[in-house]
Amino acid sequence: MGNKLYCTFTNQDELDNLINNLIASHTILYNKIFVLRLLNNNEFVCTYNIDIHNSNGNVPQDTILVHRKKESNTLYTINALNELIKALNGGIVNPKFPINWTHYKNTILLTQNNELKQFKTRIFKIVEI
């Protein structure tokens, strides 16, 4: 199974349309789409797992692949993780560098123009399929 965690950014006006399109186009694993509100702005993200072998192959615009630390509900990209480690470890990327994930509880870590960005999140709703 090609299980991937996707994160799609949207606004509130497009949220229902996005969810309906995701359900129609993909096999959503675990039958849940988590809708998070970004507290830094008025944007929303939908996070969901899809089986890439049982979908139409097209992911929506403004979608990225992310990883998740369950214990702190932190979402992150590998590039953001590397930038975080560099910031915490004197500019050196060391994959064994320990991260205190509780400092990033309910946060999405991303990079933008090679700069680490942190967005606090709150669950807006959970869509049961």
N, C-alpha and C positions, 0 to 999 in steps of 0.2 A: 504494500500500500504506500502511495506517495503522499503522506500526510504532511501538509504545510500549513503554518499559521499565517494568515493574511490580516492586514490592517488597512482598511479603506477609509479615507478622510472624506467628509461630506459636511453639508450644512443642514440645518433642521428642515428646510423646505424640500430638500431632495432625499431625506432620510428614508421615508416609507417606500419611495420608488426604488432606491438602492436595495433595500431589504427584499422587496418583491423580485427584483431582477436576480439577486444572488440565489434565492430559493429556486427560481425557475431555471437557472443556468448551471447550477453546480450541485453535487452531492455534498451537503453540509454534514460533516462528521459530528457526532455527539448531539445532533439535532438542536444546536443552540448558536445564536448569534448574539454576542455581547456588544451592546451599544454603550460607549463611554463618552462622557462630555469632557472636553478639554477645558479646564478651569481658567487657563490663561487667556482664552478668547472664546468666541461663540461657535466653535467648531465641534463636530462630533466625529468619532471613529467607530467603525464596526470591526470587531475582531471575530474571526471564524476560521475553522479548520476545514479544508476541502481535500478530497481525494483527487489529486490531479489526473489520475487515470480514468476517473468516471465523471469528468466535467467537460464542458465544451472548449476548455483551454484558454478562454478569454477571461482575463480578470478586469474588473472595472478600472477606469482611469483613477489616478490618485491612490493607487494601491501599492503597498510594500510588503515584503516578507519580514516577519519579526520573530524574535525568540521571547520566551517568557520565563521569569522566575516566579514559580507558584507561591512560595512563602511570602513574597513581598508584593505580588501582583505587579511586577515591573515588566514592561515590554521594552525591547531594545533591538537595534540592528547591530550587526557585528562591527560596522564602522564606528557607531556610537560607543560601543563597549571599548574598543581600542582607544578612542579619544578620552573616555572616562579614565581608563587605566593610565594613560599618559598624563592626564591632569593630576591624578592622585599619586603618581610614582615618579615625579620629577622629570617628566618628558620621555620616559622609557616605557615601551610596550612590553609587558611581560605577561604571557598568558596564565601564569601561576600566581599573579598578584591577587591577594585576597580582597574581595569587595564586600563591604558591609551593606547588604541589599536593603536592610531596614531604612537606610538613609534615602532610598529611592522608592519607598512604598507608594503604590498607586501612581506611578509615573511612567511616561513614555520617554525613552532616551533616543534621540535622533541626531543626525548631523545635517547641518545646512551650511553650505559654503565652507566645508572642512571645519566647522565649529560645532561643538557639542551643544545641543538644545535639550532642555528638560521641560516636559509638559505634565503638570499634575492632572489626574483624572478622577472622575467619580462615575460610578455605574448609573447610567440613565435608565436603561431597561435591558432585560434579557428576553430575546425572542425565542420562544420554544416552537420548534417546527413539528 
